Amino acid sequence: MSVNRKKREDPAVTLERLRKRVVGGSNILFDSLTADELVAANELITKGEAEIILSACKPFLVAKLDRIIIA
């Protein structure tokens, strides 16, 4: 009986890869992220680099934009 275990990637590599995708303009479906990518997404959200938005009732991870309102 063999167990097929996926080799885990270095967390720093996963974080940088996800950061490049998000900052590059990708809208990443949150449900499609792996466990390692979810950890990296949590770090990006905590640092204020990304946010979760809902579009068509689905959650997406996107780059957080600075919004300035001029009155």
Residue pairs with C-beta under 8 A, 6 or more apart in sequence:
8 36
9 36
11 36
11 39
11 40
14 36
14 37
14 39
14 40
15 40
15 43
15 44
17 40
18 28
18 37
18 40
18 41
18 44
19 40
19 44
19 49
21 28
22 28
22 44
22 49
22 50
22 61
22 62
22 63
23 49
23 63
25 63
26 62
27 55
27 60
27 61
27 62
28 60
28 61
28 62
29 58
29 59
29 60
30 41
30 52
30 58
30 59
30 60
30 61
31 58
31 59
33 41
33 61
41 50
41 61
44 50
44 61
45 51
45 52
45 61
48 64
49 63
49 64
50 61
50 62
50 63
50 64
51 61
51 62
51 63
51 64
52 59
52 60
52 61
52 62
53 59
53 60
53 62
54 60
